[in-house]
Amino acid sequence: MRFIVAVVYFMLLGFLFASCEEKKRDTELLKYIAYSNRDSAQLELNLFESRFHGKLRFYRPGGEIDSGEVQGNIKNDTLTGDYYYTPFGWGQKKRRPFVLLKKGSQYILGTGTEQVYMGIPHYIPSTISFQQAKFIFGTVAQ
């Protein structure tokens, strides 16, 4: 009897987790690239219904590379979250706020006034701007 109860319990847990799992918007990894003067950036994104994650690398003259992961929430055409990365020449990782605006097939990297709340960096919503963006990501031909 206990065995049957345990089996039913685990089946219910399996259905619960399966129903909570978010569906992917796109089944493949989306790759983007952007250029700004002598700097460039590569972005890889996995998009879900309301969340995203991926990798972001900034390349600067002299072989400097900042490389790390991005993750966060999707609300309408805006992706907000954080960039957890290793700066060039440093052993310790840093965390910065991250915001993208989807415009057509491009993503615009936004800026704003940074604030840290309970150890989590974010942009103050009223200060977010996409007007003078340094990087505008376009799709990479595959």
C-alpha positions in Angstrom: 0.0 0.0 0.0 2.8 2.4 0.9 4.4 1.6 -2.4 1.3 2.6 -4.4 1.0 5.9 -2.4 4.6 6.7 -3.1 4.2 6.0 -6.8 1.1 8.2 -7.0 2.9 10.9 -5.0 5.8 11.0 -7.4 3.5 10.9 -10.4 1.7 14.0 -9.1 5.0 15.7 -8.5 6.1 14.9 -12.1 2.8 16.4 -13.5 3.2 19.5 -11.3 6.8 20.2 -12.5 5.9 19.4 -16.1 3.0 21.9 -16.0 5.2 24.6 -14.4 7.9 24.3 -17.1 7.9 27.3 -19.4 7.7 26.8 -23.1 10.6 28.1 -25.3 9.8 30.9 -27.8 12.5 29.8 -30.2 14.0 26.3 -30.2 17.5 27.4 -31.3 20.1 29.6 -29.8 19.8 33.1 -31.2 23.1 34.8 -32.1 23.7 38.6 -32.5 26.7 40.8 -33.1 27.2 44.6 -32.6 30.0 47.1 -33.5 30.8 50.5 -31.9 34.0 52.2 -33.2 36.8 49.8 -32.4 34.7 47.7 -29.9 32.4 44.8 -30.7 30.1 42.6 -28.8 28.6 39.1 -29.3 25.2 38.1 -27.7 23.7 34.6 -27.6 20.1 34.4 -26.3 17.7 31.6 -25.3 14.2 33.1 -25.0 11.3 31.6 -23.1 7.8 33.0 -22.5 8.8 35.4 -19.7 12.5 34.6 -19.0 15.8 34.7 -21.0 19.4 33.6 -20.5 22.5 33.6 -22.6 26.1 34.7 -23.0 27.5 38.2 -23.7 31.1 39.1 -24.7 32.6 42.5 -25.2 35.8 42.8 -27.3 38.0 45.8 -27.0 41.3 46.9 -28.6 44.4 45.2 -27.3 42.7 41.8 -27.0 40.6 42.8 -23.9 37.5 40.6 -23.5 34.7 40.9 -20.9 32.8 37.6 -20.9 29.9 36.4 -18.9 26.2 35.3 -18.7 23.0 37.3 -19.0 19.7 36.4 -17.5 16.4 38.0 -16.6 12.8 38.7 -17.4 11.0 39.5 -20.6 8.2 42.0 -20.5 6.7 42.9 -23.9 9.7 44.0 -26.1 12.1 44.7 -23.2 14.5 42.2 -21.6 15.7 43.3 -18.1 18.1 41.4 -15.9 21.8 41.2 -15.1 25.2 40.6 -16.6 27.4 38.4 -14.5 30.9 38.6 -16.0 34.6 38.4 -15.6 36.3 41.7 -16.6 39.6 41.4 -18.6 42.5 40.9 -16.3 40.5 40.3 -13.2 40.0 37.0 -11.3 36.8 38.1 -9.6 33.4 38.2 -11.3 31.2 41.3 -11.3 27.4 41.8 -11.7 25.9 44.7 -13.6 22.3 45.5 -14.6 21.4 44.6 -18.2 18.5 45.9 -20.4 17.7 45.3 -24.1 15.0 46.6 -26.3 13.8 44.5 -29.2 13.1 46.6 -32.3 12.3 44.5 -35.4 15.1 41.9 -35.7 17.6 44.0 -33.7 18.2 44.4 -30.0 19.3 47.8 -28.6 21.5 47.8 -25.4 20.2 50.3 -23.0 21.7 52.4 -20.2 20.6 54.0 -17.1 21.4 55.0 -13.5 22.6 51.9 -11.6 21.4 51.2 -8.2 22.0 48.2 -5.9 19.1 46.9 -3.8 19.6 44.0 -1.4 22.8 43.1 -3.3 21.1 43.0 -6.7 22.1 45.7 -9.2 19.4 47.2 -11.5 18.7 50.4 -13.4 16.3 52.9 -11.9 13.3 52.4 -14.3 12.8 56.1 -15.0 16.4 56.5 -16.1 16.5 53.7 -18.7 17.4 55.0 -22.1 17.9 53.5 -25.6 18.4 56.8 -27.4 22.2 57.0 -27.6 22.9 53.2 -27.6 26.5 52.2 -27.9 25.6 48.7 -29.2 22.8 47.7 -31.5 22.8 43.9 -32.0 21.9 42.5 -35.4 21.5 38.8 -36.3 24.5 36.7 -37.3 24.2 34.9 -40.7 24.4 31.2 -40.1 
